[in-house]
């Protein structure tokens, strides 16, 4: 279809179609912002006239971008950790390990977990550069987190070896291959976490992102400085938190992480 075919009427119909697909407003907003960006590039490349631009009338800013609460309590986290999964399938066990590892390691997101290598383990700390923000992250490895690492890293000796069995250097050589593989495994992990929640007896829609939210919420409820939490997470609101980042010592972060369990 042509860019000039995309008018206000078409956008409204597309919005209704996305709603019918049960997309959230955040997802719909993302889709329309991406489309708007492509349209702006088309105008800049003189593929379509400015007079056809539909986003002057159709406002993408109308969508509600607030998110529902995703965090679970410390007690619920402990139930997830304690539930016996020894007789369950691999992905049920693996998904619980990934969830708990994320929670205990500063809310590290799934993409960054997939990319972790033995070289990221330094002096009993997990040190890596967050893919999204390119920010350096350093977080202490608790005994529980270390046990998870050992479960998957035992037998691996090269610093370039991936810790978790997700990416393979011999197979996933390009960025696209790595991205597709991560997306595929996430599509197995999140459904498996639903089963983990049932087995643990908690009423929650567990996903890898819930671990990140829970990490931040548990520390906040424990009285930890929000700016310190932001540093460990690599908050999206970098402009607000950047002022505080350089003032925190690693010892402060280490002490804050003791509130997780």
N, C-alpha and C positions, 0 to 999 in steps of 0.2 A: 504494500500500500504506500501511497505518497504521503509525505509530511503535510501537504496541503489538504489531505482528506481528514486530518485530525483537527476537528473543530470542537467548539464547546459542547455541542450535542453529543458528539462521539465520546468525549471525555466523561460526560455524565453517564452514558450507557456503560462505558468501561468500568466506572466506579461501581455501578449497580451489579455488574457481573462479578467483580471482585468481592463485593459484599455477599453475593450468592455463594461464592466459594468459601465463605466463612473466614475471609482474611480480616485481621485486626486493622484498626485505623493506622497503627504504626507501620504495618506492612504496606497498606495502600498508599500511605504518604511516601514511603521509600520508593515504591513503583512509580508514582507520579513525579517525584523529584528526579528520578533517573530519566524518565521520558522527557521532562522539561529540559534537563541538561542536554540531552541528545538533540532536542529541537533547537536550542540556542546555538549548538555547534553547527547545525544544518544552516541556520541563518547566517552565521559567520562565514560558512563555506559557500554561501550564495546558492544553496540548493533549494531554498524556499524563501518567499518574500516575508518581510517583517509584518506586512499587512495581514498575513494569515495566522499570526501568532495567537493561539487560543488562551494562553495562560494569563493574559491581562484580565479576562473576565472570570476564568475558572481559577479560583484561589486554592493552591495546595496547602496554604497555611491554616485552612479551616479544620484540618484533622487533629484529633486529640492525641497528643504524643505522650501523655502520662501513662505509666505502666502500673499494672496491678502488683500487689505485694507478692514477691517470689520467695522470700527468705523463709526458712524453717528454723525452729528453735534449737538451742544447744541439746536439749533432751531428745529431740527428734534425730539430730545428728548422731547422738550416741546409740540410738536404736538401730540406725542404719549400719553403724560400725559393728554392733553386737550381733546382728542377726546371722544365723548359721546358713551359709550358702554353699557349704562343701559338697552338697549333692545336686546343686543346680548346674545349668549349662555354663559354658565358658563365658559368654557375653554377659550373663547375669553377674558372675563374680568379677569379671573385668570392669564392668560398668560401675559397680560399687567401689572398686579400687580407684578408678579415675575420679569419681565424685569426691571421695574422702581425700584423695591426694590434692585435688584442687582446693578443697576447703582448708586443709592444713598448710597449704603452701601459698598463702596470700591471695586466694581466689584466682589463681592462674587459669586462663581460659583454655578451652579444648585445643584450639589451633596451636597454642604455644606448648601445651603438653605433648602434642604429637611430634613437635620438632626438638624436644629435649634430647640431648646426648650425654654420654658419660662426662664429657668435657664441661658440662654445666654444673657438675658437682664439685665444689671447691671448699675444702675445710669445713665439712659438715653443713654447708650452705648450698642452696639452689640459686645459681646466678645465671641470668639470661637476659636477652633484649626482647622486649615485647614487640611482636610483629606489627601490631596496629599503630603504636605510638613511637616506636623505636627508642623507648625509654629503657634504661638499665634497671633491672629489678634484682634485688638480693633479699632472700628470705631464709631463715634458719630451717633446717630439716629436723623435725621432731622425730622421736623414736618410731612413732606410728607411721609417719611419712617415709622414713628410711626403710622400714620393713616392706612397704609397698614397692619401693625402688628395687630392693634386693630380690623381691619375688620375680621381677621381670628382667633385671640387669645381670643376674648371676650367670656367669659363663661368658659374658661380653667383656672384651679386654681393650679394644681400641677406643680412644677418646672420641672417635667419630661415630661410634655405634649409637644408634637410637636406643633410648631406655625402654620405651614401650613398643610392643609389636604392632605398630601401625604403618609406619613408613619403612621402605626398604631402598637403600641407596642404589642397589643394582636394578631396581624396577622403576622407582619414582624419581626420575632424573630431572624433569622439567618442573617449573612452577605450576603449570596446568595439571600435570600428573599428580603432583603432591596435593594440590587443591581438591581435585576430584576424589582422591583416595581419602582425604580427611572428611570430606562431605559424606562419602559412602559409609565410613565407620561411625560417624556421628549419627547417621540414620539407623544404626544398629544399637548404639549406646543409649540414646535417649528412650527408645521403646523399652529396652531392658531395664532402665531405671524405674519405669512404671511398675514393673514386676518386683523390683527390689523394695519399693515403697509398700506394696501389698504385703510382701513377706515380713517386712519390718513392723507392720501394723500402724503405719502413719498415713494420715489422710492428706496427701500432698502430691502435686503434679511434678515429680522430680525430673529435672533436666540438669545438664552440666552447668547451665547458667545459674541454677538455684544454688549451687555450691558457692559460686562467686558472691551472690547476694547474701547468702547466709553468713559467709565469712565477715563481710562488712557489718552486717546487722548485729551479730553476736559481739563483735568487738565494740561497736558503738554502744550497745546496751551494757557493756562492762565498763563503760566510762573512758574508753580510749579516745584520744583526740581525733576528731574527724579528718583533720588535715593529714595526720599520720596514717590513717587508714587509706586516704586518697593516694599517698605516696606508694604504699604497698600495692594497691590495685592498679595504679596508673589511670586514675579517673578521667572520664571524658572531658570534664570541665577543667582542663589543664590551666587555663588562664587564671582561674581563681585559686587553684592549689599550688601553682608553681612558686608563689612567693614563699611558701613554707618548706618546700622540698629540701633545700640545701641545709636547713637548720637542724635536721634530725640525724642523730648518730645511729649507727647500726645497733648499738646496745639498746636504744629506745625501742626499735622495731622488734628486737629479740624479746624484750620484756613484754611488749604488747601481745605478741603471739602466744604467750603463756595463758592467755584468757580463753583460748579456743576450746579447751576440754575441761 
